[in-house]
Amino acid sequence: MGFIVSWGMIAGVSVLYVLFPNIATLLLLLWIFSNRQMGLGVLLHECAHRSWFRTPWLNDVAGHWFAGMWVLVPLPFYRKYHFIHHTRTGTLDDPDLDNIKSYPVTRQSFRRKMWRDFTGRSGLKSFIGLMLYVNTGRPGNAISMGVQKQEVSREEVVHATLVNYSQLLLVHGSAAMLLGYFGHLELLLWWWVAFLFGYPFILRIRQIAEHAAMPALASEDVRDTTRTTIARWWERLIFAPHGVNYHCEHHALPTVPGYHLPRMHQLLKQRGFYQHHPDALVNGYPDVIRKAMSA
């Protein structure tokens, strides 16, 4: 259902904008595009674990072609990168460490981060990192996708670049031709506007919610490093699609698919999993933001 929901929302708001092009439908389009980019990122994450579908190859195909490619992240890269995050959470080897280690920050610092997000600076840096490091396999700072540290050979870089760039060209070139044929190529433009100006803030809040401003950066107990956020319906729509807000449960048992995490959360809560670990469970993303600005 996750792929149907996300792509259904993308298609639905696109049709609405085409039929009634005005500033209100454009803003709605950009908002839905931004949070569905997060939705596709979450589906990429689920398929990288091979947990969303029972069939392994279906996770690989759907996660790569119908999720990852649309946010510039090839699934083979993400699976390897994300495995390191799970096994080395919060350590110097964790590629996500730089995204969360500075929190909590001051209110002024957080406002500056938001300003960079909404003015496109964060999105542009992320885009450059994705194209120069993630899709080439080169070591370096891939911004939102963490820091690539492992050295690779020149041949590996050339191979990764040819494969990933050709696949990105196939996906986005096909979308451009299809939309152009129907006279609405501007929809692809608005997709990238949302990617640069809306998605970075949503991604930042998700990253903060999952691991930032916790009692420890690294610990053998996931409750010290990882947070679950109980999300209202509108928060699930924006920041927490497909059960990604149940992140402590996910780190406790990564093979459980996102659509089963709410049930797992209730079982763990009934058994006292969160007792004596108040930082591992918060109610709503406003609480997450307050914790992020508590320095």
Secondary structure, DSSP 8 states (H G I E B T S, - for coil): -HHHHHHHHHHHHHHHHHHS-SHHHHHHHHHHHHHHHHHHHHHHHHHHTT-SSSSHHHHHHHHHHTTGGGGT--HHHHHHHHHHHHHTTTSTT-TTHHHHTT-S--HHHHHHHHHHHHTTHHHHHHHHHIIIIITT--SEE-GGG-EE-S---HHHHHHHHHHHHHHHHHHHHHHHHHHHHTT-THHHHHHHHHHHHTHHHHHHHHHHHHHTT-S-SS-SSHHHH--EEE--HHHHHHT-GGGTTBHHHHHHSTTS-GGGHHHHHHHHHHTTTTTT-GGGEEESHHHHHHHHT--
